[in-house]
Amino acid sequence: MIVSVDGHDAHASTGGVLFTHDDPVVLLVHGAGMDSTVWQLQTRYLAHRGFRAIAVDLPAHGRSAGDALTTVEEMADWVARFVKAADFGTVHVVGHSMGTFIALELASRYPALTTSITLCGTATGMPVHPELLAAADDDLPRAAALMAAWGHAKPAHVGLNPTPGLWMLGGSRALVENSRPGVLATDFRACMAYTGAEAAAAAATCPATVVIGLGDKMTPPKSGRALAAALDQSQIVELADTGHTMMIENPRAVKRAILDAVTAASP
């Protein structure tokens, strides 16, 4: 689907299922340097179970036009405008990595738009390794390789893809390598600069679920649990042998966690 936001086309994937306007909306927000395709297994699953699954491309990501936004707060404001332009009413927000910060800002600043939040691979802060940041600036293929290596738990490094015939690390590398020039570095700097996660969590009043990969090197489980502790209404789902790129590494468990969260929070 295409929605006009700020005079630019904003693209979102819907899981390939016709929906009715009475179905609750689950809005899925990707992480740094990525796009809506990372949610393809989850959108289809949710769309076949009575939800309008909407995986959005942030500006300059995927098929959305416009310039990359430079702060998490700007991204949250843009997503709020997207929700209003699409006339979705209230939405369940699911975020991954940088997308979890966007979800937190939505929940704290736009409570009338946010029914629940599900945070996949989150933390109280998201510093970026200097080597990775330098590669994002000057050597995108190397940045993609580093992200794939650090973003997947050990099982993903030796195959074991839940989708037979596909290479998880190679797919992740290709996705980041295909991002537009400068977008990954801009996203990283937005994550590094954002210091409001715990304050936003404390201000959020909607139900929240935090999904933690126990093999996550990029947003360590300890930091994810600390963020969950700052939320008023939260539950934690922990996934063994799963890293940061959890929706690709362990799609069945992630889609089940999302479905349980949004079902429990739906009116």
C-alpha positions in Angstrom: 0.0 0.0 0.0 1.1 3.6 -0.6 0.2 6.5 1.6 1.1 10.1 1.0 3.0 11.6 4.0 4.6 15.1 3.9 4.1 15.1 0.1 6.1 11.9 -0.4 4.9 8.3 -1.1 5.2 6.1 2.0 5.2 2.4 1.2 4.0 -0.5 3.5 3.6 -4.2 3.0 0.3 -5.9 4.1 1.0 -9.6 4.0 -0.8 -10.1 0.7 -4.2 -10.4 2.3 -7.3 -8.3 1.7 -8.5 -6.9 5.0 -11.5 -5.1 6.3 -11.4 -1.7 8.1 -12.8 -3.4 11.2 -9.7 -5.5 11.7 -7.1 -4.2 14.3 -4.0 -2.8 12.9 -0.5 -4.1 13.7 2.1 -1.7 12.5 5.6 -3.2 12.2 8.6 -0.9 12.2 12.1 -2.0 11.0 15.5 -1.3 12.3 18.6 0.6 11.0 19.4 0.2 7.4 16.6 -2.2 6.8 13.1 -2.1 5.4 9.6 -3.8 5.6 10.8 -7.0 4.0 12.4 -8.1 7.3 8.8 -8.7 8.6 7.6 -10.7 5.6 7.0 -13.9 7.6 5.2 -12.1 10.4 3.0 -9.9 8.3 1.6 -12.9 6.4 1.0 -14.8 9.6 -0.8 -11.9 11.3 -2.8 -11.1 8.2 -4.3 -14.6 8.2 -5.4 -14.2 11.8 -7.7 -11.3 11.7 -5.3 -8.4 11.9 -4.3 -5.7 9.4 -0.5 -6.3 9.3 1.2 -3.1 8.1 5.0 -3.3 7.7 6.1 0.3 6.9 9.2 1.5 5.1 10.6 4.6 6.9 11.5 7.5 4.6 14.5 6.7 2.3 14.1 3.0 3.2 12.7 0.3 1.0 10.2 1.8 -1.4 9.4 4.9 0.6 10.5 8.3 -0.8 11.9 11.3 1.0 15.1 11.9 3.0 16.3 9.7 5.9 15.2 11.3 9.2 18.0 12.1 11.6 16.5 11.6 15.1 14.3 8.9 16.7 11.8 11.6 17.7 11.4 12.8 14.1 10.9 9.2 13.0 8.2 8.7 15.7 6.5 11.9 14.5 6.6 10.7 10.9 5.1 7.3 11.9 2.3 9.1 13.7 1.6 11.1 10.6 1.6 7.9 8.6 -1.0 6.4 10.9 -3.2 9.4 10.7 -2.8 9.7 6.9 -3.8 6.0 6.5 -6.8 6.6 8.8 -5.8 3.6 11.0 -7.2 5.0 14.2 -5.2 3.2 17.0 -2.5 0.7 16.2 -0.5 -2.1 17.9 3.1 -1.1 17.3 5.8 -3.7 16.8 9.4 -2.5 16.5 12.8 -4.1 15.9 16.0 -2.5 17.2 15.8 1.2 16.2 12.1 0.5 15.6 11.7 -0.2 19.3 12.8 3.3 20.2 10.3 4.6 17.7 7.6 2.5 19.3 8.5 3.8 22.7 8.3 7.4 21.5 4.9 6.7 19.9 3.6 5.1 23.1 4.7 8.0 25.3 3.9 10.9 23.0 0.9 9.6 21.1 -1.0 7.4 23.6 -4.2 8.0 21.7 -2.7 6.2 18.6 -1.0 3.3 20.4 -2.9 0.3 21.7 0.1 -1.8 22.6 3.9 -2.1 21.9 6.0 -5.1 21.2 9.7 -4.5 21.3 12.0 -7.0 19.6 15.7 -6.6 20.3 15.6 -3.5 22.5 17.8 -1.9 25.1 18.1 1.2 27.3 20.6 2.5 24.8 22.1 1.5 21.5 25.8 2.5 21.1 27.4 1.5 17.8 30.9 0.0 17.6 33.3 2.5 16.1 34.4 0.0 13.4 30.8 -0.6 12.3 30.1 3.2 12.3 33.2 3.8 10.2 32.1 1.1 7.7 28.6 2.6 7.5 30.2 5.9 6.4 32.8 4.5 4.0 32.3 0.8 3.2 28.7 -0.3 3.1 29.5 -4.0 2.1 31.8 -4.3 5.2 29.1 -2.7 7.4 26.6 -5.2 6.1 29.0 -8.1 6.8 29.6 -6.9 10.3 25.9 -6.5 11.0 25.2 -9.9 9.7 28.0 -11.5 11.8 27.1 -9.7 15.0 23.4 -9.7 14.5 22.9 -13.5 14.3 23.4 -16.1 17.0 25.7 -19.1 16.6 23.1 -21.4 15.0 22.5 -19.0 12.1 26.3 -19.1 11.3 26.1 -22.8 10.4 22.9 -22.9 8.4 19.7 -24.0 10.2 17.5 -21.5 8.3 13.9 -22.0 9.2 13.1 -21.2 5.6 14.8 -24.0 3.7 17.2 -23.1 0.8 17.9 -19.6 2.0 21.1 -18.2 3.6 20.3 -16.1 6.6 23.6 -14.2 6.8 23.7 -13.6 3.0 20.2 -12.3 3.0 20.9 -9.9 5.8 24.0 -8.6 4.1 22.2 -8.1 0.8 19.4 -6.2 2.5 21.8 -3.7 4.1 24.1 -3.4 1.0 21.0 -2.4 -1.0 20.2 0.5 1.3 20.5 4.0 -0.1 23.9 5.8 0.4 24.2 7.4 3.8 21.0 5.9 5.3 22.6 3.3 7.5 25.0 5.8 9.0 22.2 8.3 9.6 20.2 5.6 11.4 23.1 4.6 13.5 23.7 8.1 14.6 20.1 8.5 15.5 20.2 5.4 17.7 23.5 6.6 19.3 22.0 10.0 20.1 18.8 8.8 21.5 18.8 8.8 25.3 15.1 8.8 26.1 14.3 5.1 26.1 13.8 4.7 29.8 11.9 8.0 30.2 9.6 7.0 27.3 9.1 3.6 28.8 8.2 5.1 32.1 5.7 7.4 30.4 4.0 4.7 28.3 0.7 3.5 29.6 -0.2 0.8 27.1 0.5 -2.9 27.5 4.1 -3.8 26.4 5.9 -7.0 25.4 9.7 -7.2 25.2 11.1 -10.0 23.1 14.7 -10.9 23.9 17.1 -13.1 22.0 19.4 -14.8 24.5 22.2 -14.8 21.9 21.8 -11.1 21.0 25.2 -9.3 20.9 23.8 -6.0 19.6 21.2 -5.3 22.3 22.2 -7.6 25.1 19.5 -9.4 27.2 20.6 -7.6 30.4 19.8 -4.2 28.7 16.5 -5.5 27.3 15.4 -6.6 30.7 16.3 -3.2 32.2 14.2 -1.5 29.6 11.3 -3.9 30.4 11.6 -3.0 34.1 11.0 0.7 33.2 7.7 -0.2 31.5 4.6 -0.1 33.7 2.7 -3.0 32.0 5.2 -5.3 30.5 5.9 -9.0 29.9 9.2 -10.6 28.7 9.5 -13.3 26.1 13.0 -14.8 26.0 14.2 -16.9 23.0 17.1 -19.3 23.2 19.7 -19.6 20.5 18.4 -16.4 18.9 20.3 -13.2 18.2 19.4 -9.7 17.3 17.8 -10.5 13.9 15.2 -12.6 15.6 12.3 -12.3 13.2 14.5 -14.0 10.5 16.4 -16.4 12.8 13.4 -17.6 14.8 10.3 -16.4 12.9 7.9 -18.9 14.4 8.6 -17.8 18.0 8.6 -14.1 17.1 5.3 -14.2 15.2 3.7 -16.2 18.1 5.0 -13.7 20.6 3.6 -10.8 18.5 0.2 -12.5 18.0 -0.1 -13.3 21.7 0.7 -9.7 22.6 -1.7 -8.0 20.2 -4.5 -10.5 20.9 -4.2 -9.9 24.6 -4.2 -6.1 24.1 -7.0 -6.0 21.6 -10.4 -4.7 22.8 
